[in-house]
């Protein structure tokens, strides 16, 4: 027997995995698409990415940055260094709130 839930954000029927969030203290189910735009989760992921990304940039590229020796590789390394911890924090949050 298939279990159906209603998404707390878009009010559509969810006929697959649901994710449990508590936006106003009241738990509600969301589907994956609506979970990815859940502001508290995005805010935490951005804060984690900012902190971890900055530490990684300083550890890995700090000598080049402080000496002013910018090279073309920094153009893609710096954004990627922030993107990876953002994705890891978001993935951790998503898997933590999975209810099915």
LOBAMI-899322 format. One line per 5 residues: their letters; for each residue x, y, z of C-alpha. Coordinates in pm, whole numbers, padded with zeros to 5 digits. Layout:
BEGIN
A	X Y Z  ...
***
This chain:
BEGIN
XXXXX	00000 00000 00000  00144 00337 -00107  00173 00608 00157  00082 00962 00046  00169 01287 00219
XXXXX	00104 01651 00139  00401 01885 00099  00390 02160 00361  00532 02418 00118  00362 02365 -00220
XXXXX	00067 02152 -00099  00125 01890 -00370  00082 01520 -00302  00408 01344 -00228  00411 00985 -00351
XXXXX	00769 00898 -00268  01024 00981 -00003  00937 01269 00226  01156 01490 00437  01044 01615 00776
XXXXX	01116 01980 00863  00990 02212 01136  00964 02565 00995  00742 02710 01271  00794 02446 01538
XXXXX	00523 02231 01379  00669 01933 01186  00570 01907 00821  00660 01682 00530  00823 01818 00214
XXXXX	00936 01661 -00108  01295 01692 -00226  01240 01993 -00454  01084 02200 -00175  01341 02081 00077
XXXXX	01624 02224 -00134  01478 02576 -00099  01416 02545 00276  01578 02867 00402  01702 02751 00747
XXXXX	01886 02458 00586  02036 02680 00315  02143 02935 00576  02321 02669 00784  02487 02526 00474
XXXXX	02606 02871 00365  02746 02944 00710  02929 02611 00719  03062 02663 00365  03180 03014 00452
XXXXX	03370 02899 00758  03515 02575 00619  03581 02723 00274  03771 03017 00420  03983 02788 00637
XXXXX	04058 02565 00337  04147 02865 00117  04385 02995 00383  04546 02653 00429  04575 02560 00063
XXXXX	04612 02891 -00120  04706 03135 00157  05072 03163 00059  04978 03267 -00295  04710 03509 -00177
XXXXX	04923 03679 00089  05219 03726 -00147  04990 03865 -00419  05087 03587 -00658  04744 03522 -00808
XXXXX	04743 03259 -01080  04468 03147 -01319  04397 02830 -01121  04251 03038 -00837  03962 03135 -01067
XXXXX	03811 02787 -01035  03976 02665 -00712  03830 02932 -00486  03462 02884 -00584  03503 02506 -00579
XXXXX	03658 02526 -00232  03339 02693 -00108  03103 02474 -00314  03227 02141 -00175  03155 02217 00195
XXXXX	02818 02367 00094  02724 02045 -00083  02847 01830 00206  02653 02033 00465  02339 02028 00250
XXXXX	02368 01653 00190  02408 01594 00563  02100 01802 00639  01894 01627 00371  01987 01279 00488
XXXXX	01926 01381 00849  01566 01489 00786  01465 01200 00559  01158 01031 00703  01108 00745 00456
***
